[in-house]
Amino acid sequence: MLYPFDHDRFRDRILHWFARHQRDLPWRQTYEPYHVWVAEIMGQQTQLERAAEYFRRWINRFPDIRAVADASEQEILKAWEGLGYYRRARNLQRAARQLLADHEGEIPADYQALLALPGIGPYTASAIVSIAFNESRPVLDANVSRVLARVADIDQPVRCQAVQKALNRLLWELVPADGGVISTRP
């Protein structure tokens, strides 16, 4: 059961906090869709400080989607070396090639189109459209789930399907109508 609280005030406080305290991360310099995509993939199962180091090197080596698509798999894996979960790197390349074939080498601003790309699931698609394209779409991860469960006084495990559905509904109420994202990730 969701405990009633002032949604508008909570949203405004979170956004204000983020504006004042957000980490200075390289993909936040422009919010360019390619950069957001690479950062989101690198950030999976990786601390953000470590992802930032790899991100800078990746962008220097592969400045755009075409560079990723045209590289050999060995070049991709070498650049990824140390991040682990090499399937993410392979999927980045597969997706880059699909983006060239189906989207003229551009990251689509459409949630469903993003889901059709290798390595992109609901969380990553939501993050990309909300961060890179300022679409009002919630991003529900483990950290957000824990915080919202506390704020909404939910006393059930956050991984429970019913709780996830309730938190997702709550997030849709919290996301600003004019774009943006409520998340602990960039």
C-alpha positions in Angstrom: 0.0 0.0 0.0 1.4 3.4 -1.0 1.6 5.9 1.8 0.3 9.3 0.6 2.9 12.0 0.3 3.2 15.3 -1.7 4.3 14.1 -5.1 5.0 17.5 -6.5 7.1 18.6 -3.5 9.1 15.3 -3.6 9.7 15.6 -7.4 10.8 19.3 -7.1 13.2 18.5 -4.2 14.8 15.6 -6.1 15.2 17.6 -9.2 16.6 20.5 -7.2 19.0 18.2 -5.4 20.2 16.7 -8.7 20.7 20.2 -10.2 23.0 21.1 -7.3 24.8 17.9 -6.6 25.0 15.9 -9.8 28.4 14.3 -10.5 30.4 15.9 -13.3 30.4 13.0 -15.7 31.6 13.3 -19.3 28.4 12.3 -21.0 26.6 15.1 -19.2 28.5 17.7 -21.1 26.2 17.6 -24.1 23.7 14.7 -23.4 24.4 13.7 -27.0 22.4 10.5 -27.7 25.4 8.4 -28.7 27.3 9.4 -25.5 24.2 8.7 -23.4 23.9 5.2 -25.0 27.5 4.3 -24.5 27.5 5.6 -20.9 24.3 3.6 -20.1 25.8 0.4 -21.5 29.1 1.0 -19.7 27.4 1.8 -16.5 25.7 -1.5 -16.2 27.3 -3.6 -13.5 30.1 -1.0 -13.3 30.8 1.9 -10.9 30.3 5.3 -12.6 33.8 6.6 -11.8 35.2 3.5 -13.6 32.7 3.8 -16.5 33.8 7.5 -16.9 37.4 6.5 -17.4 36.5 4.0 -20.0 34.0 6.3 -21.6 36.6 9.0 -22.3 38.9 6.5 -23.9 36.0 4.9 -25.9 34.9 8.2 -27.3 38.4 9.2 -28.3 38.8 5.9 -30.1 35.2 5.6 -31.4 33.8 9.1 -31.7 30.6 8.1 -33.4 28.3 5.2 -34.3 30.1 4.6 -37.6 33.5 4.1 -35.9 32.0 1.4 -33.7 30.3 -0.3 -36.6 33.4 -0.2 -38.7 35.9 -1.4 -36.1 36.9 -5.0 -35.8 35.5 -7.1 -33.0 39.1 -7.3 -31.6 39.4 -3.5 -31.5 36.0 -3.3 -29.7 37.0 -5.9 -27.1 40.4 -4.4 -26.6 38.8 -1.0 -25.8 36.4 -2.7 -23.5 39.1 -4.7 -21.7 38.7 -4.5 -18.0 35.0 -3.6 -17.9 34.0 -7.2 -18.0 30.7 -8.5 -19.4 32.1 -8.5 -22.9 28.6 -9.3 -24.3 27.8 -5.6 -23.7 30.7 -4.5 -26.1 29.6 -7.0 -28.7 26.0 -5.8 -28.5 27.2 -2.2 -28.8 28.8 -3.1 -32.1 25.8 -5.1 -33.3 23.5 -2.2 -32.4 25.8 0.3 -34.1 25.6 -1.7 -37.3 21.8 -2.0 -37.0 21.6 1.8 -36.4 23.5 2.4 -39.6 21.3 0.0 -41.5 17.9 1.0 -40.1 18.3 4.5 -38.6 20.9 6.3 -40.8 23.4 6.0 -38.0 21.4 7.9 -35.5 20.1 6.9 -32.1 16.3 6.8 -32.4 14.3 9.0 -30.0 11.6 6.3 -29.9 11.5 3.9 -26.9 10.2 0.9 -29.0 12.8 1.4 -31.6 15.5 1.4 -28.9 14.1 -1.9 -27.5 14.7 -3.5 -30.9 18.4 -2.9 -30.7 20.8 -5.6 -29.3 21.7 -5.1 -25.7 18.9 -2.5 -24.9 16.2 -3.5 -22.5 13.4 -1.4 -20.8 15.7 0.3 -18.3 18.3 1.4 -20.9 15.7 2.4 -23.5 13.9 4.5 -20.8 17.2 6.1 -19.7 18.2 7.0 -23.2 14.9 8.6 -24.2 14.6 10.5 -20.9 18.2 11.7 -20.7 19.2 12.2 -24.4 15.8 13.3 -25.7 14.2 14.7 -22.5 11.1 12.4 -22.9 9.0 12.1 -19.8 9.7 8.4 -19.0 10.5 6.9 -15.6 13.6 4.9 -15.1 13.2 2.2 -12.4 16.4 0.6 -11.1 17.3 -1.0 -7.8 18.3 2.3 -6.2 15.2 4.1 -7.2 13.1 1.2 -6.1 14.6 1.2 -2.6 14.3 5.0 -2.2 10.7 5.1 -3.4 9.7 2.1 -1.2 10.9 4.0 1.8 9.2 7.3 0.8 6.0 5.5 0.0 6.2 3.3 3.1 6.1 0.0 1.3 6.9 -2.8 3.6 7.2 -5.6 1.0 10.3 -6.7 -0.9 11.0 -4.3 -3.7 11.7 -7.1 -6.2 8.1 -8.4 -5.7 6.2 -8.0 -9.0 3.3 -6.2 -7.3 5.7 -3.7 -5.7 7.5 -3.1 -8.9 4.2 -2.4 -10.6 3.2 0.0 -7.8 6.6 1.8 -7.9 6.3 2.1 -11.7 2.9 3.7 -11.4 4.3 6.1 -8.7 7.2 7.0 -11.0 4.8 7.9 -13.8 3.2 10.3 -11.4 6.5 11.8 -10.4 8.2 12.3 -13.7 7.9 15.9 -14.8 5.4 16.4 -17.6 7.9 18.6 -19.5 10.6 15.9 -19.6 13.3 14.6 -17.3 13.9 11.6 -15.2 13.8 10.7 -11.6 16.7 8.3 -11.0 20.0 7.9 -9.1 21.7 7.3 -12.4 22.7 10.0 -14.9 
